[in-house]
């Protein structure tokens, strides 16, 4: 390919129409992104969303190539949204100063913009997003990105589950137990079970170890729900939960349970 042909290809790529969605709970922040996009008529704003629920719906409806996604939002964070949308769109996160989030973005090579957004940084992020579009570069796993962005000793307060078009938000403290099912976990809460595509090990790493304990390779239990531990057979034990659920306890799981229960007095 000649230099002229390469240049023509770059011009075509730059002028190609891109559909975009702007997601931020602050109207002024959405306006700032829209103003920066005025210099790029090839980028068409398909929707503006003031929260994560709106964003999930808008992505499903419009199928954008590009998403500007705020990190800190009520109910659903930007990481929650990324987990729920199941898209190959290029994502540019926007965030106020957060050293842990920015470190996570850099480690995972994720595009991000620090508020207030400078034009020069915006242009670089947009150029990078264009190169990713068409290459179908894979986003990092949302729960891994979210875990890396949390400050030390800051644990998951809620778990988001998608079932078709329905989104359920479960408070972590209200989980009774978690059961591993291959690459999924079954979340038991208030007598209901919710299936989520995530490994039990990755979920365990996100939950407060003072409250949740891995009692078996397939079970993670909320310590608040354990009423007693009973022998079961010759060398095994079971945990009895407050609702009567009986869960197997491994030898190492029993040692962890004893240690945590002793700490609680």
C-alpha positions as a Markdown table, in Angstrom:
| # | Residue | x | y | z |
|---|---|---|---|---|
| 1 | Unk | 0.0 | 0.0 | 0.0 |
| 2 | Unk | 1.4 | 3.4 | -1.0 |
| 3 | Unk | 1.7 | 6.3 | 1.4 |
| 4 | Unk | -1.1 | 8.1 | -0.4 |
| 5 | Unk | -3.4 | 5.0 | -0.2 |
| 6 | Unk | -2.6 | 4.7 | 3.6 |
| 7 | Unk | -3.5 | 8.4 | 4.0 |
| 8 | Unk | -6.8 | 8.0 | 2.1 |
| 9 | Unk | -7.6 | 5.0 | 4.3 |
| 10 | Unk | -7.0 | 7.1 | 7.5 |
| 11 | Unk | -9.3 | 9.9 | 6.1 |
| 12 | Unk | -12.0 | 7.4 | 5.4 |
| 13 | Unk | -11.7 | 5.8 | 8.8 |
| 14 | Unk | -11.8 | 9.3 | 10.5 |
| 15 | Unk | -14.9 | 10.4 | 8.5 |
| 16 | Unk | -16.8 | 7.2 | 9.1 |
| 17 | Unk | -20.0 | 7.7 | 11.0 |
| 18 | Unk | -20.0 | 6.6 | 14.6 |
| 19 | Unk | -23.0 | 6.3 | 16.9 |
| 20 | Unk | -22.3 | 7.3 | 20.5 |
| 21 | Unk | -24.1 | 7.3 | 23.8 |
| 22 | Unk | -23.2 | 9.6 | 26.7 |
| 23 | Unk | -23.8 | 8.3 | 30.2 |
| 24 | Unk | -23.4 | 10.5 | 33.3 |
| 25 | Unk | -25.7 | 11.3 | 36.2 |
| 26 | Unk | -24.6 | 15.0 | 36.0 |
| 27 | Unk | -26.2 | 17.0 | 33.2 |
| 28 | Unk | -23.3 | 19.4 | 33.0 |
| 29 | Unk | -20.9 | 16.5 | 32.5 |
| 30 | Unk | -23.0 | 15.2 | 29.6 |
| 31 | Unk | -23.1 | 18.7 | 28.1 |
| 32 | Unk | -19.3 | 18.9 | 28.3 |
| 33 | Unk | -18.8 | 15.7 | 26.3 |
| 34 | Unk | -21.4 | 16.8 | 23.8 |
| 35 | Unk | -19.6 | 20.2 | 23.3 |
| 36 | Unk | -16.3 | 18.4 | 22.8 |
| 37 | Unk | -17.9 | 16.2 | 20.2 |
| 38 | Unk | -19.1 | 19.3 | 18.2 |
| 39 | Unk | -15.7 | 19.3 | 16.5 |
| 40 | Unk | -16.4 | 15.7 | 15.3 |
| 41 | Unk | -19.6 | 15.8 | 13.1 |
| 42 | Unk | -18.9 | 12.1 | 12.2 |
| 43 | Unk | -19.8 | 11.2 | 15.8 |
| 44 | Unk | -23.6 | 11.1 | 16.2 |
| 45 | Unk | -25.0 | 11.2 | 19.8 |
| 46 | Unk | -27.7 | 8.6 | 19.8 |
| 47 | Unk | -28.8 | 9.1 | 23.4 |
| 48 | Unk | -27.8 | 10.7 | 26.7 |
| 49 | Unk | -28.5 | 8.8 | 29.8 |
| 50 | Unk | -28.7 | 10.1 | 33.4 |
| 51 | Unk | -28.2 | 6.7 | 35.1 |
| 52 | Unk | -27.1 | 3.2 | 34.6 |
| 53 | Unk | -30.5 | 1.7 | 34.0 |
| 54 | Unk | -31.2 | 4.1 | 31.2 |
| 55 | Unk | -27.8 | 3.3 | 29.7 |
| 56 | Unk | -28.4 | -0.5 | 29.7 |
| 57 | Unk | -31.7 | 0.1 | 27.8 |
| 58 | Unk | -30.2 | 2.6 | 25.4 |
| 59 | Unk | -27.3 | 0.4 | 24.5 |
| 60 | Unk | -29.7 | -2.5 | 23.7 |
| 61 | Unk | -31.9 | -0.2 | 21.6 |
| 62 | Unk | -29.3 | 1.8 | 19.7 |
| 63 | Unk | -26.3 | -0.5 | 19.5 |
| 64 | Unk | -23.7 | 2.3 | 19.6 |
| 65 | Unk | -20.1 | 2.0 | 18.4 |
| 66 | Unk | -18.9 | 4.3 | 21.2 |
| 67 | Unk | -19.9 | 4.8 | 24.8 |
| 68 | Unk | -18.8 | 7.6 | 27.2 |
| 69 | Unk | -19.4 | 6.1 | 30.6 |
| 70 | Unk | -19.3 | 7.8 | 34.0 |
| 71 | Unk | -17.8 | 5.6 | 36.7 |
| 72 | Unk | -19.4 | 7.0 | 39.9 |
| 73 | Unk | -23.2 | 6.8 | 39.5 |
| 74 | Unk | -25.9 | 5.9 | 42.0 |
| 75 | Unk | -27.6 | 2.4 | 41.8 |
| 76 | Unk | -25.5 | 1.2 | 38.9 |
| 77 | Unk | -21.9 | 2.2 | 38.6 |
| 78 | Unk | -20.1 | 2.4 | 35.2 |
| 79 | Unk | -18.6 | -1.0 | 36.0 |
| 80 | Unk | -22.0 | -2.4 | 36.6 |
| 81 | Unk | -23.3 | -1.0 | 33.3 |
| 82 | Unk | -20.3 | -2.5 | 31.4 |
| 83 | Unk | -21.1 | -5.9 | 32.9 |
| 84 | Unk | -24.7 | -5.7 | 31.9 |
| 85 | Unk | -24.6 | -4.4 | 28.4 |
| 86 | Unk | -22.7 | -7.2 | 26.7 |
| 87 | Unk | -21.4 | -5.1 | 23.8 |
| 88 | Unk | -18.3 | -4.8 | 21.7 |
| 89 | Unk | -18.6 | -1.0 | 21.6 |
| 90 | Unk | -15.5 | 1.0 | 22.5 |
| 91 | Unk | -15.9 | 2.4 | 26.0 |
| 92 | Unk | -14.3 | 5.6 | 27.3 |
| 93 | Unk | -14.8 | 6.0 | 31.1 |
| 94 | Unk | -15.2 | 9.4 | 32.6 |
| 95 | Unk | -14.3 | 10.0 | 36.2 |
| 96 | Unk | -13.5 | 12.5 | 38.9 |
| 97 | Unk | -10.1 | 12.1 | 40.5 |
| 98 | Unk | -9.8 | 8.6 | 41.8 |
| 99 | Unk | -6.2 | 7.2 | 42.0 |
| 100 | Unk | -7.4 | 3.6 | 42.3 |
| 101 | Unk | -9.7 | 3.8 | 39.3 |
| 102 | Unk | -7.1 | 5.5 | 37.1 |
| 103 | Unk | -4.5 | 2.9 | 38.1 |
| 104 | Unk | -6.9 | 0.1 | 37.2 |
| 105 | Unk | -7.7 | 1.8 | 33.8 |
| 106 | Unk | -4.0 | 2.1 | 33.0 |
| 107 | Unk | -3.2 | -1.5 | 34.0 |
| 108 | Unk | -6.0 | -2.8 | 31.9 |
| 109 | Unk | -5.3 | -0.4 | 29.0 |
| 110 | Unk | -8.8 | 1.1 | 29.2 |
| 111 | Unk | -9.6 | 4.5 | 27.8 |
| 112 | Unk | -10.6 | 7.1 | 30.5 |
| 113 | Unk | -11.0 | 10.8 | 30.8 |
| 114 | Unk | -10.5 | 12.7 | 34.0 |
| 115 | Unk | -13.0 | 15.4 | 34.9 |
| 116 | Unk | -12.9 | 18.3 | 34.0 |
| 117 | Unk | -12.0 | 16.9 | 30.6 |
| 118 | Unk | -9.3 | 18.7 | 28.6 |
| 119 | Unk | -9.7 | 18.8 | 24.8 |
| 120 | Unk | -6.2 | 17.4 | 24.1 |
| 121 | Unk | -6.9 | 14.4 | 26.3 |
| 122 | Unk | -10.4 | 14.0 | 24.8 |
| 123 | Unk | -8.9 | 13.9 | 21.3 |
| 124 | Unk | -6.3 | 11.2 | 22.2 |
| 125 | Unk | -9.0 | 9.1 | 23.8 |
| 126 | Unk | -11.3 | 9.5 | 20.8 |
| 127 | Unk | -8.5 | 8.6 | 18.4 |
| 128 | Unk | -7.6 | 5.5 | 20.4 |
| 129 | Unk | -11.3 | 4.5 | 20.4 |
| 130 | Unk | -11.5 | 4.8 | 16.7 |
| 131 | Unk | -8.6 | 2.3 | 16.3 |
| 132 | Unk | -10.3 | -0.1 | 18.6 |
| 133 | Unk | -13.6 | 0.1 | 16.7 |
| 134 | Unk | -13.4 | -2.4 | 13.9 |
| 135 | Unk | -10.7 | -4.4 | 15.6 |
| 136 | Unk | -13.2 | -5.7 | 18.2 |
| 137 | Unk | -10.6 | -5.3 | 20.9 |
| 138 | Unk | -11.9 | -7.1 | 24.0 |
| 139 | Unk | -12.8 | -5.2 | 27.1 |
| 140 | Unk | -11.4 | -6.5 | 30.4 |
| 141 | Unk | -13.8 | -8.5 | 32.6 |
| 142 | Unk | -15.9 | -5.9 | 34.3 |
| 143 | Unk | -15.7 | -7.5 | 37.8 |
| 144 | Unk | -11.9 | -7.7 | 37.5 |
| 145 | Unk | -11.7 | -4.0 | 36.5 |
| 146 | Unk | -14.1 | -3.0 | 39.3 |
| 147 | Unk | -12.1 | -5.0 | 41.8 |
| 148 | Unk | -8.8 | -3.3 | 40.7 |
| 149 | Unk | -10.4 | 0.1 | 41.0 |
| 150 | Unk | -11.6 | -0.3 | 44.6 |
| 151 | Unk | -9.5 | 1.1 | 47.4 |
| 152 | Unk | -7.9 | -1.4 | 49.9 |
| 153 | Unk | -10.5 | -2.8 | 52.3 |
| 154 | Unk | -13.3 | -1.4 | 50.2 |
| 155 | Unk | -15.6 | -4.4 | 49.4 |
| 156 | Unk | -18.6 | -5.0 | 47.2 |
| 157 | Unk | -21.8 | -3.5 | 48.6 |
| 158 | Unk | -24.1 | -4.9 | 45.9 |
| 159 | Unk | -24.2 | -7.5 | 43.2 |
| 160 | Unk | -25.9 | -6.9 | 39.9 |
| 161 | Unk | -27.6 | -9.7 | 38.0 |
| 162 | Unk | -29.1 | -9.6 | 34.5 |
| 163 | Unk | -31.8 | -12.0 | 33.5 |
| 164 | Unk | -32.8 | -11.2 | 29.9 |
| 165 | Unk | -33.9 | -7.6 | 30.0 |
| 166 | Unk | -34.4 | -7.6 | 33.8 |
| 167 | Unk | -31.8 | -6.2 | 36.1 |
| 168 | Unk | -31.7 | -7.2 | 39.8 |
| 169 | Unk | -29.6 | -5.4 | 42.3 |
| 170 | Unk | -28.8 | -7.5 | 45.4 |
| 171 | Unk | -27.3 | -5.9 | 48.6 |
| 172 | Unk | -24.2 | -8.0 | 49.4 |
| 173 | Unk | -25.2 | -8.1 | 53.1 |
| 174 | Unk | -28.5 | -9.7 | 52.2 |
| 175 | Unk | -26.9 | -12.7 | 50.4 |
| 176 | Unk | -27.4 | -15.9 | 52.3 |
| 177 | Unk | -24.9 | -18.0 | 50.4 |
| 178 | Unk | -23.3 | -18.4 | 47.0 |
| 179 | Unk | -23.0 | -21.7 | 45.2 |
| 180 | Unk | -20.5 | -22.3 | 42.3 |
| 181 | Unk | -21.9 | -23.8 | 39.1 |
| 182 | Unk | -19.0 | -24.0 | 36.6 |
| 183 | Unk | -18.4 | -20.5 | 35.3 |
| 184 | Unk | -21.6 | -19.2 | 37.0 |
| 185 | Unk | -22.6 | -18.6 | 40.6 |
| 186 | Unk | -26.0 | -19.1 | 42.1 |
| 187 | Unk | -26.8 | -16.3 | 44.6 |
| 188 | Unk | -29.2 | -17.2 | 47.3 |
| 189 | Unk | -31.1 | -14.3 | 48.9 |
| 190 | Unk | -34.4 | -14.0 | 50.7 |
| 191 | Unk | -35.5 | -17.5 | 49.5 |
| 192 | Unk | -34.7 | -16.8 | 45.8 |
| 193 | Unk | -31.8 | -17.9 | 43.6 |
| 194 | Unk | -30.2 | -15.7 | 41.0 |
| 195 | Unk | -27.7 | -17.0 | 38.4 |
| 196 | Unk | -24.8 | -14.8 | 37.5 |
| 197 | Unk | -21.9 | -15.5 | 35.0 |
| 198 | Unk | -18.9 | -15.1 | 37.3 |
| 199 | Unk | -16.6 | -17.6 | 39.1 |
| 200 | Unk | -17.0 | -18.1 | 42.8 |
| 201 | Unk | -13.3 | -17.2 | 43.4 |
| 202 | Unk | -13.6 | -13.8 | 41.7 |
| 203 | Unk | -16.8 | -13.0 | 43.7 |
| 204 | Unk | -15.2 | -14.1 | 46.9 |
| 205 | Unk | -12.3 | -11.7 | 46.3 |
| 206 | Unk | -14.8 | -8.8 | 46.1 |
| 207 | Unk | -16.8 | -9.6 | 49.3 |
| 208 | Unk | -15.9 | -8.6 | 52.9 |
| 209 | Unk | -13.9 | -11.6 | 54.3 |
| 210 | Unk | -15.1 | -10.7 | 57.8 |
| 211 | Unk | -18.7 | -11.4 | 56.7 |
| 212 | Unk | -18.3 | -14.1 | 53.9 |
| 213 | Unk | -16.4 | -17.3 | 54.3 |
| 214 | Unk | -15.6 | -20.0 | 51.8 |
| 215 | Unk | -16.7 | -23.1 | 53.7 |
| 216 | Unk | -16.3 | -25.5 | 50.7 |
| 217 | Unk | -14.9 | -25.3 | 47.2 |
| 218 | Unk | -18.5 | -24.8 | 45.9 |
| 219 | Unk | -20.0 | -22.7 | 48.7 |
| 220 | Unk | -19.4 | -19.2 | 50.1 |
| 221 | Unk | -21.6 | -18.4 | 53.1 |
| 222 | Unk | -22.7 | -15.2 | 54.9 |
| 223 | Unk | -21.5 | -15.7 | 58.5 |
| 224 | Unk | -24.6 | -13.9 | 59.8 |
| 225 | Unk | -26.8 | -16.7 | 58.5 |
| 226 | Unk | -24.9 | -19.6 | 60.2 |
| 227 | Unk | -26.8 | -20.8 | 63.3 |
| 228 | Unk | -24.8 | -23.9 | 64.0 |
| 229 | Unk | -22.3 | -26.5 | 62.7 |
| 230 | Unk | -23.1 | -30.2 | 63.0 |
| 231 | Unk | -21.1 | -33.4 | 62.2 |
| 232 | Unk | -22.1 | -35.2 | 59.1 |
| 233 | Unk | -20.7 | -38.7 | 58.6 |
| 234 | Unk | -17.3 | -39.7 | 59.9 |
| 235 | Unk | -15.0 | -36.8 | 58.9 |
| 236 | Unk | -17.4 | -34.1 | 57.5 |
| 237 | Unk | -19.6 | -31.4 | 58.8 |
| 238 | Unk | -22.5 | -29.3 | 57.6 |
| 239 | Unk | -23.5 | -25.7 | 58.3 |
| 240 | Unk | -27.1 | -25.1 | 59.2 |
| 241 | Unk | -28.4 | -21.6 | 58.2 |
| 242 | Unk | -31.1 | -19.6 | 59.8 |
| 243 | Unk | -33.6 | -20.7 | 57.1 |
| 244 | Unk | -32.8 | -24.4 | 57.6 |
| 245 | Unk | -30.5 | -24.7 | 54.5 |
| 246 | Unk | -27.8 | -27.3 | 55.0 |
| 247 | Unk | -24.4 | -26.7 | 53.4 |
| 248 | Unk | -21.3 | -28.9 | 53.3 |
| 249 | Unk | -18.3 | -27.8 | 55.1 |
| 250 | Unk | -14.8 | -28.9 | 54.1 |
| 251 | Unk | -11.9 | -29.3 | 56.6 |
| 252 | Unk | -10.3 | -26.0 | 55.6 |
| 253 | Unk | -13.7 | -24.4 | 55.6 |
| 254 | Unk | -14.4 | -25.5 | 59.1 |
| 255 | Unk | -11.1 | -24.1 | 60.3 |
| 256 | Unk | -12.0 | -20.7 | 58.7 |
| 257 | Unk | -15.5 | -20.8 | 60.3 |
| 258 | Unk | -14.1 | -21.5 | 63.7 |
| 259 | Unk | -11.5 | -18.7 | 63.4 |
| 260 | Unk | -14.1 | -16.1 | 62.4 |
| 261 | Unk | -16.7 | -17.2 | 64.9 |
| 262 | Unk | -14.1 | -17.0 | 67.7 |
| 263 | Unk | -13.1 | -13.5 | 66.6 |
| 264 | Unk | -16.8 | -12.5 | 66.9 |
| 265 | Unk | -16.9 | -14.0 | 70.4 |
